[in-house]
Amino acid sequence: MHGRIEGARAKCAAPGCDAPGEFKAPLQPANFDGPGSWRFLCLDHVREHNAKYNWFEGMSPDEIQDAQGPLGGWERPSRAFAHNGVDPPPAWGDFSDPLEAISGRFRRGRQPEAPSRFTKAERRALSVLGLGDDADRHQLRQRYSGLVRRYHPDKNGGDRSHEAKLGEVIEAYQQLRKSAAFA
């Protein structure tokens, strides 16, 4: 890009120059708070303006080296684009998206969970046994056997401190073995 503004009618802003001002030059360095103020210069004066510009002006040699390194600028915080429930979703997350390709991910609130094949009480029993919704009858029996061996007093040298946990495991298994999900 050459930077020339087509159809510029103003004269060069440099004192005493009558050439057309076809190039934009900032009045002050950019601070990213808005579009800033501009003046229009001719080609010779914009080259002079650009030759005087030094982005590193006022920096120490260490700061210049850091800015020129491959990680320069990465120390600034940036907004995470994942909606994790803590940060508010982006403002554009509420736009109309008929295919739910983008907006569904950022919609306010939680999506309804898929229906489970277990009742609430059965899910509680699964959590006692440390199983998920995808467990089958074989996994249920295997997990139950392992937990009974772990908590039974006969396997712990007569220690009865785990009897309460053993009772929970047996009760959970009794409930789940009769469940329609394992039929």
Biotite code that builds the C-alpha atoms (Angstrom):
import biotite.structure as struc

atoms = struc.array([
    struc.Atom([0.000, 0.000, 0.000], chain_id="A", res_id=1, res_name="MET", atom_name="CA", element="C"),
    struc.Atom([1.289, 3.390, -0.904], chain_id="A", res_id=2, res_name="HIS", atom_name="CA", element="C"),
    struc.Atom([-0.818, 5.310, 1.646], chain_id="A", res_id=3, res_name="GLY", atom_name="CA", element="C"),
    struc.Atom([-1.973, 7.959, -0.777], chain_id="A", res_id=4, res_name="ARG", atom_name="CA", element="C"),
    struc.Atom([-5.505, 9.248, -0.108], chain_id="A", res_id=5, res_name="ILE", atom_name="CA", element="C"),
    struc.Atom([-7.224, 9.428, -3.477], chain_id="A", res_id=6, res_name="GLU", atom_name="CA", element="C"),
    struc.Atom([-9.068, 12.660, -4.171], chain_id="A", res_id=7, res_name="GLY", atom_name="CA", element="C"),
    struc.Atom([-7.421, 14.669, -1.358], chain_id="A", res_id=8, res_name="ALA", atom_name="CA", element="C"),
    struc.Atom([-8.139, 18.361, -1.916], chain_id="A", res_id=9, res_name="ARG", atom_name="CA", element="C"),
    struc.Atom([-6.283, 19.929, 1.000], chain_id="A", res_id=10, res_name="ALA", atom_name="CA", element="C"),
    struc.Atom([-2.847, 21.420, 0.662], chain_id="A", res_id=11, res_name="LYS", atom_name="CA", element="C"),
    struc.Atom([0.151, 20.059, 2.529], chain_id="A", res_id=12, res_name="CYS", atom_name="CA", element="C"),
    struc.Atom([0.044, 21.051, 6.213], chain_id="A", res_id=13, res_name="ALA", atom_name="CA", element="C"),
    struc.Atom([3.785, 21.846, 6.249], chain_id="A", res_id=14, res_name="ALA", atom_name="CA", element="C"),
    struc.Atom([4.362, 25.619, 6.423], chain_id="A", res_id=15, res_name="PRO", atom_name="CA", element="C"),
    struc.Atom([5.131, 27.173, 3.044], chain_id="A", res_id=16, res_name="GLY", atom_name="CA", element="C"),
    struc.Atom([4.328, 24.065, 0.977], chain_id="A", res_id=17, res_name="CYS", atom_name="CA", element="C"),
    struc.Atom([1.757, 24.367, -1.819], chain_id="A", res_id=18, res_name="ASP", atom_name="CA", element="C"),
    struc.Atom([1.782, 20.684, -2.882], chain_id="A", res_id=19, res_name="ALA", atom_name="CA", element="C"),
    struc.Atom([-1.415, 18.679, -2.389], chain_id="A", res_id=20, res_name="PRO", atom_name="CA", element="C"),
    struc.Atom([-1.656, 16.887, 0.970], chain_id="A", res_id=21, res_name="GLY", atom_name="CA", element="C"),
    struc.Atom([-2.294, 13.307, -0.147], chain_id="A", res_id=22, res_name="GLU", atom_name="CA", element="C"),
    struc.Atom([-0.876, 11.383, 2.827], chain_id="A", res_id=23, res_name="PHE", atom_name="CA", element="C"),
    struc.Atom([-2.178, 11.137, 6.402], chain_id="A", res_id=24, res_name="LYS", atom_name="CA", element="C"),
    struc.Atom([0.284, 11.726, 9.231], chain_id="A", res_id=25, res_name="ALA", atom_name="CA", element="C"),
    struc.Atom([-0.672, 11.553, 12.917], chain_id="A", res_id=26, res_name="PRO", atom_name="CA", element="C"),
    struc.Atom([-0.271, 14.664, 15.047], chain_id="A", res_id=27, res_name="LEU", atom_name="CA", element="C"),
    struc.Atom([0.712, 12.535, 18.050], chain_id="A", res_id=28, res_name="GLN", atom_name="CA", element="C"),
    struc.Atom([1.783, 8.902, 18.508], chain_id="A", res_id=29, res_name="PRO", atom_name="CA", element="C"),
    struc.Atom([-1.013, 6.356, 18.536], chain_id="A", res_id=30, res_name="ALA", atom_name="CA", element="C"),
    struc.Atom([-2.365, 5.485, 21.970], chain_id="A", res_id=31, res_name="ASN", atom_name="CA", element="C"),
    struc.Atom([-5.167, 3.148, 20.826], chain_id="A", res_id=32, res_name="PHE", atom_name="CA", element="C"),
    struc.Atom([-7.860, 5.269, 22.505], chain_id="A", res_id=33, res_name="ASP", atom_name="CA", element="C"),
    struc.Atom([-9.515, 6.239, 19.268], chain_id="A", res_id=34, res_name="GLY", atom_name="CA", element="C"),
    struc.Atom([-8.818, 7.321, 15.724], chain_id="A", res_id=35, res_name="PRO", atom_name="CA", element="C"),
    struc.Atom([-6.562, 10.186, 16.788], chain_id="A", res_id=36, res_name="GLY", atom_name="CA", element="C"),
    struc.Atom([-5.830, 13.481, 15.025], chain_id="A", res_id=37, res_name="SER", atom_name="CA", element="C"),
    struc.Atom([-4.366, 13.616, 11.552], chain_id="A", res_id=38, res_name="TRP", atom_name="CA", element="C"),
    struc.Atom([-2.827, 16.140, 9.211], chain_id="A", res_id=39, res_name="ARG", atom_name="CA", element="C"),
    struc.Atom([-2.319, 15.802, 5.496], chain_id="A", res_id=40, res_name="PHE", atom_name="CA", element="C"),
    struc.Atom([1.166, 16.086, 4.007], chain_id="A", res_id=41, res_name="LEU", atom_name="CA", element="C"),
    struc.Atom([2.695, 15.873, 0.565], chain_id="A", res_id=42, res_name="CYS", atom_name="CA", element="C"),
    struc.Atom([4.966, 12.960, -0.362], chain_id="A", res_id=43, res_name="LEU", atom_name="CA", element="C"),
    struc.Atom([8.224, 14.783, 0.528], chain_id="A", res_id=44, res_name="ASP", atom_name="CA", element="C"),
    struc.Atom([6.949, 15.980, 3.908], chain_id="A", res_id=45, res_name="HIS", atom_name="CA", element="C"),
    struc.Atom([5.373, 12.621, 4.865], chain_id="A", res_id=46, res_name="VAL", atom_name="CA", element="C"),
    struc.Atom([8.744, 10.973, 4.131], chain_id="A", res_id=47, res_name="ARG", atom_name="CA", element="C"),
    struc.Atom([10.411, 13.534, 6.377], chain_id="A", res_id=48, res_name="GLU", atom_name="CA", element="C"),
    struc.Atom([7.763, 12.909, 9.057], chain_id="A", res_id=49, res_name="HIS", atom_name="CA", element="C"),
    struc.Atom([8.275, 9.136, 8.864], chain_id="A", res_id=50, res_name="ASN", atom_name="CA", element="C"),
    struc.Atom([12.071, 9.477, 9.028], chain_id="A", res_id=51, res_name="ALA", atom_name="CA", element="C"),
    struc.Atom([11.727, 11.294, 12.382], chain_id="A", res_id=52, res_name="LYS", atom_name="CA", element="C"),
    struc.Atom([9.395, 8.666, 13.837], chain_id="A", res_id=53, res_name="TYR", atom_name="CA", element="C"),
    struc.Atom([11.099, 6.359, 16.343], chain_id="A", res_id=54, res_name="ASN", atom_name="CA", element="C"),
    struc.Atom([8.894, 3.766, 18.020], chain_id="A", res_id=55, res_name="TRP", atom_name="CA", element="C"),
    struc.Atom([11.681, 2.983, 20.505], chain_id="A", res_id=56, res_name="PHE", atom_name="CA", element="C"),
    struc.Atom([12.134, 6.588, 21.621], chain_id="A", res_id=57, res_name="GLU", atom_name="CA", element="C"),
    struc.Atom([12.354, 6.792, 25.406], chain_id="A", res_id=58, res_name="GLY", atom_name="CA", element="C"),
    struc.Atom([13.076, 3.069, 25.874], chain_id="A", res_id=59, res_name="MET", atom_name="CA", element="C"),
    struc.Atom([16.149, 1.624, 27.554], chain_id="A", res_id=60, res_name="SER", atom_name="CA", element="C"),
    struc.Atom([18.340, -0.821, 25.598], chain_id="A", res_id=61, res_name="PRO", atom_name="CA", element="C"),
    struc.Atom([16.822, -3.738, 27.554], chain_id="A", res_id=62, res_name="ASP", atom_name="CA", element="C"),
    struc.Atom([13.279, -2.584, 26.751], chain_id="A", res_id=63, res_name="GLU", atom_name="CA", element="C"),
    struc.Atom([14.192, -2.262, 23.063], chain_id="A", res_id=64, res_name="ILE", atom_name="CA", element="C"),
    struc.Atom([15.650, -5.776, 23.047], chain_id="A", res_id=65, res_name="GLN", atom_name="CA", element="C"),
    struc.Atom([12.514, -7.168, 24.721], chain_id="A", res_id=66, res_name="ASP", atom_name="CA", element="C"),
    struc.Atom([10.250, -5.367, 22.222], chain_id="A", res_id=67, res_name="ALA", atom_name="CA", element="C"),
    struc.Atom([12.223, -6.716, 19.268], chain_id="A", res_id=68, res_name="GLN", atom_name="CA", element="C"),
    struc.Atom([12.247, -10.295, 20.582], chain_id="A", res_id=69, res_name="GLY", atom_name="CA", element="C"),
    struc.Atom([9.810, -12.936, 19.359], chain_id="A", res_id=70, res_name="PRO", atom_name="CA", element="C"),
    struc.Atom([7.661, -12.596, 22.487], chain_id="A", res_id=71, res_name="LEU", atom_name="CA", element="C"),
    struc.Atom([7.369, -8.808, 22.412], chain_id="A", res_id=72, res_name="GLY", atom_name="CA", element="C"),
    struc.Atom([3.812, -7.726, 23.230], chain_id="A", res_id=73, res_name="GLY", atom_name="CA", element="C"),
    struc.Atom([2.711, -11.094, 24.672], chain_id="A", res_id=74, res_name="TRP", atom_name="CA", element="C"),
    struc.Atom([3.019, -9.885, 28.262], chain_id="A", res_id=75, res_name="GLU", atom_name="CA", element="C"),
    struc.Atom([-0.194, -7.910, 27.879], chain_id="A", res_id=76, res_name="ARG", atom_name="CA", element="C"),
    struc.Atom([-3.310, -9.679, 29.147], chain_id="A", res_id=77, res_name="PRO", atom_name="CA", element="C"),
    struc.Atom([-5.781, -10.867, 26.580], chain_id="A", res_id=78, res_name="SER", atom_name="CA", element="C"),
    struc.Atom([-9.386, -11.949, 26.910], chain_id="A", res_id=79, res_name="ARG", atom_name="CA", element="C"),
    struc.Atom([-10.044, -15.657, 26.900], chain_id="A", res_id=80, res_name="ALA", atom_name="CA", element="C"),
    struc.Atom([-12.500, -16.697, 24.223], chain_id="A", res_id=81, res_name="PHE", atom_name="CA", element="C"),
    struc.Atom([-13.856, -19.758, 26.029], chain_id="A", res_id=82, res_name="ALA", atom_name="CA", element="C"),
    struc.Atom([-16.988, -19.320, 28.081], chain_id="A", res_id=83, res_name="HIS", atom_name="CA", element="C"),
    struc.Atom([-16.159, -20.932, 31.406], chain_id="A", res_id=84, res_name="ASN", atom_name="CA", element="C"),
    struc.Atom([-19.089, -19.706, 33.473], chain_id="A", res_id=85, res_name="GLY", atom_name="CA", element="C"),
    struc.Atom([-16.961, -17.156, 35.345], chain_id="A", res_id=86, res_name="VAL", atom_name="CA", element="C"),
    struc.Atom([-16.320, -14.605, 32.621], chain_id="A", res_id=87, res_name="ASP", atom_name="CA", element="C"),
    struc.Atom([-19.347, -13.071, 30.955], chain_id="A", res_id=88, res_name="PRO", atom_name="CA", element="C"),
    struc.Atom([-19.873, -14.232, 27.378], chain_id="A", res_id=89, res_name="PRO", atom_name="CA", element="C"),
    struc.Atom([-18.968, -11.780, 24.615], chain_id="A", res_id=90, res_name="PRO", atom_name="CA", element="C"),
    struc.Atom([-21.633, -9.289, 23.575], chain_id="A", res_id=91, res_name="ALA", atom_name="CA", element="C"),
    struc.Atom([-21.920, -10.839, 20.123], chain_id="A", res_id=92, res_name="TRP", atom_name="CA", element="C"),
    struc.Atom([-22.852, -14.189, 21.703], chain_id="A", res_id=93, res_name="GLY", atom_name="CA", element="C"),
    struc.Atom([-26.557, -13.301, 21.562], chain_id="A", res_id=94, res_name="ASP", atom_name="CA", element="C"),
    struc.Atom([-26.811, -12.757, 17.800], chain_id="A", res_id=95, res_name="PHE", atom_name="CA", element="C"),
    struc.Atom([-29.215, -14.706, 15.632], chain_id="A", res_id=96, res_name="SER", atom_name="CA", element="C"),
    struc.Atom([-27.581, -17.928, 14.488], chain_id="A", res_id=97, res_name="ASP", atom_name="CA", element="C"),
    struc.Atom([-30.155, -20.303, 12.972], chain_id="A", res_id=98, res_name="PRO", atom_name="CA", element="C"),
    struc.Atom([-27.724, -23.235, 12.792], chain_id="A", res_id=99, res_name="LEU", atom_name="CA", element="C"),
    struc.Atom([-26.413, -22.688, 16.346], chain_id="A", res_id=100, res_name="GLU", atom_name="CA", element="C"),
    struc.Atom([-22.905, -22.816, 14.897], chain_id="A", res_id=101, res_name="ALA", atom_name="CA", element="C"),
    struc.Atom([-21.468, -20.091, 17.129], chain_id="A", res_id=102, res_name="ILE", atom_name="CA", element="C"),
    struc.Atom([-24.040, -18.524, 19.417], chain_id="A", res_id=103, res_name="SER", atom_name="CA", element="C"),
    struc.Atom([-24.985, -21.764, 21.159], chain_id="A", res_id=104, res_name="GLY", atom_name="CA", element="C"),
    struc.Atom([-21.563, -21.902, 22.745], chain_id="A", res_id=105, res_name="ARG", atom_name="CA", element="C"),
    struc.Atom([-21.915, -18.478, 24.335], chain_id="A", res_id=106, res_name="PHE", atom_name="CA", element="C"),
    struc.Atom([-25.598, -18.528, 25.265], chain_id="A", res_id=107, res_name="ARG", atom_name="CA", element="C"),
    struc.Atom([-26.321, -17.365, 28.787], chain_id="A", res_id=108, res_name="ARG", atom_name="CA", element="C"),
    struc.Atom([-26.999, -20.092, 31.319], chain_id="A", res_id=109, res_name="GLY", atom_name="CA", element="C"),
    struc.Atom([-26.420, -23.807, 31.075], chain_id="A", res_id=110, res_name="ARG", atom_name="CA", element="C"),
    struc.Atom([-27.715, -26.017, 28.350], chain_id="A", res_id=111, res_name="GLN", atom_name="CA", element="C"),
    struc.Atom([-30.210, -28.650, 29.510], chain_id="A", res_id=112, res_name="PRO", atom_name="CA", element="C"),
    struc.Atom([-28.499, -31.947, 30.189], chain_id="A", res_id=113, res_name="GLU", atom_name="CA", element="C"),
    struc.Atom([-29.255, -34.943, 28.039], chain_id="A", res_id=114, res_name="ALA", atom_name="CA", element="C"),
    struc.Atom([-31.763, -37.245, 29.721], chain_id="A", res_id=115, res_name="PRO", atom_name="CA", element="C"),
    struc.Atom([-30.059, -39.928, 31.790], chain_id="A", res_id=116, res_name="SER", atom_name="CA", element="C"),
    struc.Atom([-31.088, -43.561, 31.852], chain_id="A", res_id=117, res_name="ARG", atom_name="CA", element="C"),
    struc.Atom([-30.826, -43.403, 35.648], chain_id="A", res_id=118, res_name="PHE", atom_name="CA", element="C"),
    struc.Atom([-33.045, -41.741, 38.239], chain_id="A", res_id=119, res_name="THR", atom_name="CA", element="C"),
    struc.Atom([-31.617, -39.212, 40.651], chain_id="A", res_id=120, res_name="LYS", atom_name="CA", element="C"),
    struc.Atom([-31.307, -41.830, 43.412], chain_id="A", res_id=121, res_name="ALA", atom_name="CA", element="C"),
    struc.Atom([-29.585, -44.231, 41.006], chain_id="A", res_id=122, res_name="GLU", atom_name="CA", element="C"),
    struc.Atom([-27.127, -41.535, 39.944], chain_id="A", res_id=123, res_name="ARG", atom_name="CA", element="C"),
    struc.Atom([-26.332, -40.936, 43.626], chain_id="A", res_id=124, res_name="ARG", atom_name="CA", element="C"),
    struc.Atom([-25.728, -44.680, 44.055], chain_id="A", res_id=125, res_name="ALA", atom_name="CA", element="C"),
    struc.Atom([-23.451, -44.676, 40.987], chain_id="A", res_id=126, res_name="LEU", atom_name="CA", element="C"),
    struc.Atom([-21.387, -41.887, 42.533], chain_id="A", res_id=127, res_name="SER", atom_name="CA", element="C"),
    struc.Atom([-21.019, -43.915, 45.776], chain_id="A", res_id=128, res_name="VAL", atom_name="CA", element="C"),
    struc.Atom([-19.558, -46.724, 43.694], chain_id="A", res_id=129, res_name="LEU", atom_name="CA", element="C"),
    struc.Atom([-17.473, -44.303, 41.613], chain_id="A", res_id=130, res_name="GLY", atom_name="CA", element="C"),
    struc.Atom([-19.157, -45.169, 38.312], chain_id="A", res_id=131, res_name="LEU", atom_name="CA", element="C"),
    struc.Atom([-20.464, -42.956, 35.524], chain_id="A", res_id=132, res_name="GLY", atom_name="CA", element="C"),
    struc.Atom([-23.679, -42.992, 33.476], chain_id="A", res_id=133, res_name="ASP", atom_name="CA", element="C"),
    struc.Atom([-21.995, -45.201, 30.886], chain_id="A", res_id=134, res_name="ASP", atom_name="CA", element="C"),
    struc.Atom([-21.472, -48.144, 33.294], chain_id="A", res_id=135, res_name="ALA", atom_name="CA", element="C"),
    struc.Atom([-22.757, -51.577, 32.324], chain_id="A", res_id=136, res_name="ASP", atom_name="CA", element="C"),
    struc.Atom([-23.744, -54.578, 34.492], chain_id="A", res_id=137, res_name="ARG", atom_name="CA", element="C"),
    struc.Atom([-20.227, -56.101, 34.310], chain_id="A", res_id=138, res_name="HIS", atom_name="CA", element="C"),
    struc.Atom([-18.553, -52.870, 35.457], chain_id="A", res_id=139, res_name="GLN", atom_name="CA", element="C"),
    struc.Atom([-21.120, -52.530, 38.264], chain_id="A", res_id=140, res_name="LEU", atom_name="CA", element="C"),
    struc.Atom([-20.400, -56.034, 39.569], chain_id="A", res_id=141, res_name="ARG", atom_name="CA", element="C"),
    struc.Atom([-16.640, -55.620, 39.214], chain_id="A", res_id=142, res_name="GLN", atom_name="CA", element="C"),
    struc.Atom([-16.599, -52.294, 41.064], chain_id="A", res_id=143, res_name="ARG", atom_name="CA", element="C"),
    struc.Atom([-18.879, -53.625, 43.812], chain_id="A", res_id=144, res_name="TYR", atom_name="CA", element="C"),
    struc.Atom([-16.624, -56.647, 44.402], chain_id="A", res_id=145, res_name="SER", atom_name="CA", element="C"),
    struc.Atom([-13.513, -54.468, 44.615], chain_id="A", res_id=146, res_name="GLY", atom_name="CA", element="C"),
    struc.Atom([-15.076, -52.040, 47.097], chain_id="A", res_id=147, res_name="LEU", atom_name="CA", element="C"),
    struc.Atom([-16.442, -54.839, 49.327], chain_id="A", res_id=148, res_name="VAL", atom_name="CA", element="C"),
    struc.Atom([-12.958, -56.372, 49.483], chain_id="A", res_id=149, res_name="ARG", atom_name="CA", element="C"),
    struc.Atom([-11.468, -52.969, 50.311], chain_id="A", res_id=150, res_name="ARG", atom_name="CA", element="C"),
    struc.Atom([-13.880, -52.026, 53.124], chain_id="A", res_id=151, res_name="TYR", atom_name="CA", element="C"),
    struc.Atom([-14.790, -55.417, 54.659], chain_id="A", res_id=152, res_name="HIS", atom_name="CA", element="C"),
    struc.Atom([-13.390, -55.884, 58.218], chain_id="A", res_id=153, res_name="PRO", atom_name="CA", element="C"),
    struc.Atom([-12.148, -59.399, 57.401], chain_id="A", res_id=154, res_name="ASP", atom_name="CA", element="C"),
    struc.Atom([-9.853, -57.929, 54.731], chain_id="A", res_id=155, res_name="LYS", atom_name="CA", element="C"),
    struc.Atom([-8.660, -55.138, 57.063], chain_id="A", res_id=156, res_name="ASN", atom_name="CA", element="C"),
    struc.Atom([-7.458, -57.247, 60.002], chain_id="A", res_id=157, res_name="GLY", atom_name="CA", element="C"),
    struc.Atom([-10.725, -56.818, 61.920], chain_id="A", res_id=158, res_name="GLY", atom_name="CA", element="C"),
    struc.Atom([-10.668, -52.990, 61.632], chain_id="A", res_id=159, res_name="ASP", atom_name="CA", element="C"),
    struc.Atom([-14.332, -51.898, 61.721], chain_id="A", res_id=160, res_name="ARG", atom_name="CA", element="C"),
    struc.Atom([-13.674, -48.199, 60.980], chain_id="A", res_id=161, res_name="SER", atom_name="CA", element="C"),
    struc.Atom([-14.822, -48.630, 57.370], chain_id="A", res_id=162, res_name="HIS", atom_name="CA", element="C"),
    struc.Atom([-18.149, -50.307, 58.168], chain_id="A", res_id=163, res_name="GLU", atom_name="CA", element="C"),
    struc.Atom([-20.191, -47.175, 57.395], chain_id="A", res_id=164, res_name="ALA", atom_name="CA", element="C"),
    struc.Atom([-18.626, -46.908, 53.942], chain_id="A", res_id=165, res_name="LYS", atom_name="CA", element="C"),
    struc.Atom([-19.153, -50.638, 53.386], chain_id="A", res_id=166, res_name="LEU", atom_name="CA", element="C"),
    struc.Atom([-22.839, -50.208, 54.254], chain_id="A", res_id=167, res_name="GLY", atom_name="CA", element="C"),
    struc.Atom([-23.164, -47.384, 51.697], chain_id="A", res_id=168, res_name="GLU", atom_name="CA", element="C"),
    struc.Atom([-21.518, -49.533, 49.004], chain_id="A", res_id=169, res_name="VAL", atom_name="CA", element="C"),
    struc.Atom([-23.837, -52.502, 49.703], chain_id="A", res_id=170, res_name="ILE", atom_name="CA", element="C"),
    struc.Atom([-26.932, -50.283, 49.737], chain_id="A", res_id=171, res_name="GLU", atom_name="CA", element="C"),
    struc.Atom([-25.903, -48.599, 46.461], chain_id="A", res_id=172, res_name="ALA", atom_name="CA", element="C"),
    struc.Atom([-25.298, -51.955, 44.792], chain_id="A", res_id=173, res_name="TYR", atom_name="CA", element="C"),
    struc.Atom([-28.629, -53.370, 45.995], chain_id="A", res_id=174, res_name="GLN", atom_name="CA", element="C"),
    struc.Atom([-30.405, -50.372, 44.498], chain_id="A", res_id=175, res_name="GLN", atom_name="CA", element="C"),
    struc.Atom([-28.552, -50.497, 41.178], chain_id="A", res_id=176, res_name="LEU", atom_name="CA", element="C"),
    struc.Atom([-28.743, -54.241, 40.574], chain_id="A", res_id=177, res_name="ARG", atom_name="CA", element="C"),
    struc.Atom([-32.532, -53.898, 40.432], chain_id="A", res_id=178, res_name="LYS", atom_name="CA", element="C"),
    struc.Atom([-32.383, -50.864, 38.151], chain_id="A", res_id=179, res_name="SER", atom_name="CA", element="C"),
    struc.Atom([-34.128, -51.027, 34.776], chain_id="A", res_id=180, res_name="ALA", atom_name="CA", element="C"),
    struc.Atom([-30.974, -49.536, 33.233], chain_id="A", res_id=181, res_name="ALA", atom_name="CA", element="C"),
    struc.Atom([-29.099, -52.788, 33.966], chain_id="A", res_id=182, res_name="PHE", atom_name="CA", element="C"),
    struc.Atom([-31.908, -55.133, 32.856], chain_id="A", res_id=183, res_name="ALA", atom_name="CA", element="C"),
])
